[in-house]
């Protein structure tokens, strides 16, 4: 093993995802098999936001509107996957009694649900906040750890 290159990509991604998921939802998603789904969603978001766009380089394609339709279709599919996943998480927490959600074991979803009435948060507000937490928490932590391992 000594002197051999190791691929820590999956391990570091699962580790950072577990930490963020536990802080946000109180669960480790690796146990539920959702780690791969989160990774796919984060990677899909990254490619949609930071990916190569033909229309930026070939202005004639803007008039054809073909590339935009393909990108929008992919964005809608990814959005639907996020929406389904986050709705499942929120429903799981919302079905718990209020006394359980407000205890010492409450997590970020429980806090958002408890503030829902006071601040008039809709489900979409909560889902957007959760998507941001999962995306930024997992991806940035993973990149920092990966860079640190490369430098070692």
Backbone as CSV, one residue per row, in Angstrom:
resi,resn,N_x,N_y,N_z,CA_x,CA_y,CA_z,C_x,C_y,C_z
1,UNK,0.817,-1.193,0.000,0.000,0.000,0.000,0.863,1.260,0.000
2,UNK,2.016,1.188,0.660,2.867,2.369,0.750,3.358,2.760,-0.638
3,UNK,3.320,4.036,-0.921,3.788,4.556,-2.187,2.779,4.452,-3.316
4,UNK,1.608,3.913,-3.034,0.580,3.778,-4.067,-0.423,4.921,-3.963
5,UNK,-0.937,5.308,-5.109,-1.966,6.355,-5.132,-3.301,5.760,-4.702
6,UNK,-4.040,6.543,-3.945,-5.364,6.099,-3.492,-6.405,7.106,-3.945
7,UNK,-7.560,6.602,-4.315,-8.668,7.474,-4.696,-9.563,7.677,-3.477
8,UNK,-9.453,8.841,-2.865,-10.243,9.161,-1.676,-11.517,9.911,-2.023
9,UNK,-11.784,10.048,-3.292,-12.915,10.833,-3.764,-14.232,10.392,-3.123
10,UNK,-14.548,9.111,-3.236,-15.817,8.610,-2.692,-15.854,8.696,-1.171
11,UNK,-14.749,8.355,-0.544,-14.695,8.375,0.916,-14.873,9.788,1.468
12,UNK,-14.152,10.753,0.911,-14.265,12.137,1.386,-15.642,12.718,1.102
13,UNK,-16.197,12.394,-0.049,-17.531,12.886,-0.376,-18.568,12.307,0.577
14,UNK,-18.481,11.013,0.854,-19.420,10.383,1.791,-19.256,10.972,3.189
15,UNK,-18.017,11.225,3.588,-17.748,11.796,4.910,-18.359,13.190,5.052
16,UNK,-18.083,14.065,4.092,-18.623,15.429,4.187,-20.141,15.422,4.061
17,UNK,-20.667,14.559,3.217,-22.116,14.465,3.068,-22.759,13.992,4.369
18,UNK,-22.152,13.014,5.026,-22.689,12.527,6.298,-22.704,13.618,7.361
19,UNK,-21.645,14.394,7.437,-21.586,15.458,8.443,-22.670,16.498,8.189
20,UNK,-22.781,16.948,6.958,-23.789,17.965,6.627,-25.197,17.408,6.818
21,UNK,-25.429,16.201,6.349,-26.764,15.601,6.478,-27.151,15.399,7.933
22,UNK,-26.200,15.011,8.761,-26.509,14.824,10.180,-26.837,16.159,10.846
23,UNK,-26.110,17.205,10.484,-26.385,18.527,11.064,-27.727,19.075,10.597
24,UNK,-28.052,18.851,9.342,-29.277,19.418,8.781,-30.504,18.586,9.133
25,UNK,-30.388,17.266,9.027,-31.585,16.436,9.195,-31.529,15.458,10.357
26,UNK,-30.388,15.374,11.017,-30.279,14.462,12.151,-30.047,13.016,11.760
27,UNK,-29.800,12.741,10.484,-29.601,11.370,10.011,-28.333,11.292,9.174
28,UNK,-27.763,10.095,9.130,-26.676,9.811,8.206,-27.291,9.161,6.981
29,UNK,-27.192,9.805,5.843,-27.855,9.304,4.646,-27.137,8.126,4.015
30,UNK,-25.900,7.882,4.427,-25.202,6.714,3.902,-25.946,5.447,4.329
31,UNK,-26.490,5.474,5.546,-27.249,4.322,6.049,-28.522,4.096,5.238
32,UNK,-29.102,5.158,4.719,-30.341,5.053,3.952,-30.088,4.907,2.455
33,UNK,-28.829,4.951,2.041,-28.498,4.810,0.633,-28.727,6.068,-0.188
34,UNK,-28.860,7.202,0.471,-29.117,8.447,-0.265,-27.847,9.209,-0.612
35,UNK,-26.692,8.730,-0.167,-25.439,9.429,-0.441,-25.209,9.616,-1.937
36,UNK,-25.437,8.568,-2.705,-25.200,8.648,-4.151,-26.154,9.625,-4.811
37,UNK,-27.394,9.645,-4.341,-28.367,10.583,-4.898,-27.933,12.020,-4.629
38,UNK,-27.486,12.303,-3.401,-27.008,13.648,-3.094,-25.815,14.019,-3.962
39,UNK,-24.905,13.087,-4.131,-23.727,13.374,-4.945,-24.126,13.675,-6.388
40,UNK,-25.048,12.876,-6.928,-25.521,13.109,-8.294,-26.179,14.478,-8.423
41,UNK,-26.983,14.853,-7.436,-27.665,16.148,-7.488,-26.677,17.306,-7.395
42,UNK,-25.699,17.188,-6.505,-24.694,18.247,-6.364,-23.884,18.377,-7.650
43,UNK,-23.482,17.251,-8.226,-22.720,17.290,-9.479,-23.558,17.835,-10.629
44,UNK,-24.840,17.480,-10.667,-25.719,17.993,-11.721,-25.886,19.504,-11.594
45,UNK,-26.055,19.989,-10.368,-26.156,21.439,-10.163,-24.885,22.145,-10.599
46,UNK,-23.750,21.581,-10.233,-22.470,22.196,-10.595,-22.290,22.254,-12.100
47,UNK,-22.666,21.184,-12.788,-22.504,21.191,-14.248,-23.483,22.152,-14.915
48,UNK,-24.680,22.283,-14.352,-25.649,23.227,-14.927,-25.202,24.669,-14.733
49,UNK,-24.687,24.962,-13.559,-24.309,26.345,-13.246,-22.972,26.720,-13.874
50,UNK,-22.000,25.834,-13.764,-20.657,26.184,-14.215,-20.222,25.504,-15.486
51,UNK,-21.129,24.834,-16.151,-20.777,24.079,-17.346,-20.549,24.955,-18.567
52,UNK,-20.024,24.331,-19.575,-19.770,24.989,-20.850,-21.096,25.271,-21.542
53,UNK,-21.262,26.479,-22.031,-22.490,26.869,-22.713,-22.153,27.255,-24.149
54,UNK,-22.650,26.477,-25.094,-22.371,26.740,-26.510,-22.861,28.116,-26.953
55,UNK,-23.979,28.560,-26.400,-24.553,29.844,-26.812,-23.634,31.021,-26.483
56,UNK,-22.782,30.865,-25.487,-21.833,31.930,-25.160,-20.790,32.106,-26.254
57,UNK,-20.501,31.054,-26.975,-19.439,31.091,-27.976,-19.962,31.136,-29.407
58,UNK,-21.162,30.673,-29.621,-21.768,30.678,-30.948,-23.112,31.390,-30.859
59,UNK,-23.091,32.679,-31.066,-24.278,33.516,-30.866,-25.442,33.135,-31.782
60,UNK,-25.146,32.513,-32.905,-26.211,32.120,-33.822,-27.128,31.076,-33.176
61,UNK,-26.619,30.316,-32.224,-27.427,29.298,-31.547,-28.501,29.903,-30.645
62,UNK,-28.312,31.164,-30.246,-29.314,31.825,-29.401,-30.640,31.911,-30.153
63,UNK,-30.561,32.211,-31.440,-31.777,32.330,-32.247,-32.471,30.982,-32.439
64,UNK,-31.697,29.914,-32.470,-32.281,28.586,-32.665,-32.984,28.076,-31.407
65,UNK,-32.562,28.531,-30.254,-33.186,28.208,-28.968,-33.122,26.716,-28.629
66,UNK,-32.338,25.957,-29.392,-32.275,24.518,-29.181,-31.465,24.174,-27.928
67,UNK,-30.341,24.820,-27.745,-29.481,24.532,-26.598,-30.191,24.906,-25.303
68,UNK,-30.875,26.035,-25.324,-31.593,26.493,-24.131,-32.657,25.481,-23.708
69,UNK,-33.360,24.919,-24.675,-34.398,23.925,-24.355,-33.796,22.675,-23.729
70,UNK,-32.630,22.254,-24.233,-31.979,21.065,-23.670,-31.514,21.329,-22.242
71,UNK,-30.904,22.494,-22.017,-30.421,22.841,-20.680,-31.595,23.001,-19.719
72,UNK,-32.655,23.638,-20.161,-33.839,23.817,-19.304,-34.474,22.480,-18.957
73,UNK,-34.500,21.555,-19.894,-35.074,20.234,-19.618,-34.265,19.514,-18.545
74,UNK,-32.940,19.597,-18.648,-32.088,18.969,-17.632,-32.273,19.667,-16.287
75,UNK,-32.361,20.991,-16.302,-32.556,21.745,-15.058,-33.879,21.378,-14.396
76,UNK,-34.916,21.181,-15.180,-36.218,20.784,-14.623,-36.156,19.380,-14.012
77,UNK,-35.429,18.465,-14.664,-35.284,17.111,-14.112,-34.544,17.146,-12.779
78,UNK,-33.452,17.912,-12.730,-32.673,18.015,-11.490,-33.505,18.682,-10.401
79,UNK,-34.231,19.726,-10.758,-35.084,20.420,-9.791,-36.154,19.484,-9.232
80,UNK,-36.728,18.648,-10.083,-37.748,17.689,-9.639,-37.153,16.677,-8.666
81,UNK,-35.934,16.224,-8.951,-35.274,15.272,-8.052,-35.001,15.907,-6.692
82,UNK,-34.497,17.159,-6.688,-34.276,17.888,-5.433,-35.599,18.046,-4.691
83,UNK,-36.625,18.449,-5.421,-37.925,18.699,-4.807,-38.477,17.438,-4.142
84,UNK,-38.398,16.316,-4.830,-38.896,15.059,-4.262,-38.120,14.662,-3.012
85,UNK,-36.803,14.768,-3.079,-35.964,14.392,-1.942,-36.225,15.286,-0.736
86,UNK,-36.247,16.594,-0.963,-36.446,17.529,0.145,-37.855,17.432,0.716
87,UNK,-38.832,17.187,-0.133,-40.210,17.011,0.345,-40.303,15.785,1.253
88,UNK,-39.611,14.719,0.882,-39.587,13.516,1.714,-38.971,13.807,3.078
89,UNK,-37.862,14.541,3.084,-37.206,14.892,4.348,-38.103,15.755,5.225
90,UNK,-38.717,16.759,4.632,-39.579,17.667,5.398,-40.793,16.919,5.936
91,UNK,-41.402,16.080,5.112,-42.567,15.311,5.568,-42.210,14.386,6.724
92,UNK,-41.022,13.800,6.670,-40.570,12.940,7.761,-40.447,13.693,9.071
93,UNK,-39.998,14.930,9.000,-39.859,15.751,10.209,-41.188,16.354,10.636
94,UNK,-42.009,16.733,9.675,-43.295,17.355,10.002,-44.248,16.355,10.652
95,UNK,-44.062,15.070,10.365,-44.951,14.061,10.943,-44.629,13.768,12.407
96,UNK,-43.451,14.217,12.873,-43.112,14.028,14.285,-43.936,14.980,15.143
97,UNK,-44.252,14.597,16.367,-44.959,15.521,17.264,-44.108,16.759,17.548
98,UNK,-44.757,17.885,17.789,-44.047,19.150,18.031,-43.113,19.043,19.226
99,UNK,-43.476,18.258,20.221,-42.618,18.117,21.404,-41.285,17.463,21.050
100,UNK,-41.281,16.541,20.094,-40.036,15.912,19.651,-39.188,16.871,18.836
101,UNK,-39.834,17.707,18.038,-39.097,18.636,17.170,-38.429,19.749,17.955
102,UNK,-38.959,20.103,19.119,-38.429,21.233,19.876,-37.461,20.825,20.973
103,UNK,-37.129,19.558,21.076,-36.255,19.080,22.139,-34.786,19.342,21.847
104,UNK,-33.946,18.725,22.678,-32.497,18.870,22.523,-31.979,18.195,21.261
105,UNK,-32.717,17.250,20.750,-32.302,16.499,19.570,-32.787,17.133,18.268
106,UNK,-33.270,18.359,18.323,-33.783,18.989,17.103,-32.633,19.322,16.157
107,UNK,-32.921,19.295,14.882,-31.929,19.610,13.863,-32.413,20.810,13.048
108,UNK,-31.717,21.110,11.978,-32.007,22.310,11.199,-33.404,22.271,10.585
109,UNK,-33.824,21.113,10.106,-35.171,21.006,9.533,-36.217,21.263,10.608
110,UNK,-35.999,20.721,11.796,-36.930,20.958,12.903,-37.011,22.441,13.249
111,UNK,-35.868,23.107,13.244,-35.845,24.548,13.544,-36.624,25.322,12.484
112,UNK,-36.396,24.998,11.213,-37.128,25.684,10.142,-38.630,25.448,10.250
113,UNK,-39.025,24.222,10.570,-40.451,23.927,10.715,-41.057,24.658,11.909
114,UNK,-40.282,24.813,12.984,-40.809,25.528,14.148,-40.935,27.028,13.880
115,UNK,-40.136,27.541,12.955,-40.194,28.966,12.609,-41.146,29.251,11.451
116,UNK,-41.724,28.216,10.900,-42.558,28.352,9.706,-43.731,29.297,9.922
117,UNK,-44.444,29.162,11.002,-45.611,30.012,11.259,-45.200,31.442,11.592
118,UNK,-44.180,31.572,12.430,-43.761,32.896,12.886,-43.287,33.784,11.733
119,UNK,-42.517,33.208,10.822,-41.951,33.992,9.724,-42.648,33.746,8.391
120,UNK,-43.756,33.025,8.429,-44.552,32.739,7.231,-43.709,32.088,6.123
121,UNK,-42.948,31.080,6.523,-42.134,30.343,5.565,-43.003,29.316,4.844
122,UNK,-42.875,29.261,3.541,-43.581,28.238,2.769,-42.680,27.010,2.644
123,UNK,-43.242,25.943,2.134,-42.442,24.739,1.885,-41.311,25.037,0.903
124,UNK,-41.593,25.882,-0.077,-40.557,26.230,-1.055,-39.407,26.992,-0.407
125,UNK,-39.714,27.872,0.551,-38.651,28.577,1.275,-37.769,27.581,2.026
126,UNK,-38.411,26.648,2.701,-37.664,25.659,3.481,-36.838,24.768,2.559
127,UNK,-37.426,24.333,1.451,-36.696,23.479,0.510,-35.507,24.219,-0.101
128,UNK,-35.688,25.481,-0.411,-34.580,26.265,-0.974,-33.444,26.383,0.033
129,UNK,-33.783,26.640,1.279,-32.763,26.762,2.324,-32.034,25.436,2.520
130,UNK,-32.772,24.348,2.509,-32.157,23.029,2.678,-31.259,22.680,1.497
131,UNK,-31.707,22.973,0.292,-30.883,22.696,-0.891,-29.578,23.476,-0.824
132,UNK,-29.649,24.721,-0.394,-28.439,25.538,-0.250,-27.509,24.926,0.785
133,UNK,-28.067,24.516,1.915,-27.249,23.921,2.971,-26.569,22.639,2.491
134,UNK,-27.323,21.768,1.845,-26.746,20.515,1.366,-25.696,20.764,0.290
135,UNK,-26.020,21.621,-0.656,-25.114,21.884,-1.782,-23.814,22.533,-1.313
136,UNK,-23.935,23.631,-0.604,-22.729,24.370,-0.214,-21.956,23.660,0.882
137,UNK,-22.656,23.073,1.821,-21.962,22.392,2.913,-21.180,21.186,2.445
138,UNK,-21.775,20.403,1.581,-21.117,19.188,1.104,-20.001,19.512,0.123
139,UNK,-20.302,20.302,-0.875,-19.349,20.552,-1.958,-18.113,21.312,-1.484
140,UNK,-18.301,22.381,-0.734,-17.141,23.170,-0.309,-16.260,22.399,0.660
141,UNK,-16.869,21.686,1.592,-16.077,20.893,2.544,-15.306,19.799,1.820
142,UNK,-15.961,19.164,0.863,-15.314,18.110,0.087,-14.115,18.659,-0.686
143,UNK,-14.279,19.802,-1.310,-13.189,20.391,-2.097,-11.999,20.741,-1.207
144,UNK,-12.268,21.304,-0.032,-11.181,21.656,0.894,-10.444,20.400,1.351
145,UNK,-11.176,19.358,1.724,-10.533,18.117,2.160,-9.749,17.463,1.027
146,UNK,-10.309,17.475,-0.163,-9.616,16.890,-1.308,-8.318,17.649,-1.596
147,UNK,-8.374,18.960,-1.533,-7.177,19.772,-1.766,-6.126,19.511,-0.690
148,UNK,-6.572,19.388,0.561,-5.636,19.107,1.651,-4.947,17.756,1.440
149,UNK,-5.686,16.762,0.985,-5.099,15.442,0.734,-4.104,15.494,-0.423
150,UNK,-4.400,16.288,-1.423,-3.481,16.429,-2.557,-2.175,17.063,-2.093
151,UNK,-2.277,18.048,-1.217,-1.086,18.744,-0.736,-0.238,17.885,0.193
152,UNK,-0.842,16.891,0.834,-0.071,15.998,1.707,0.793,15.106,0.855
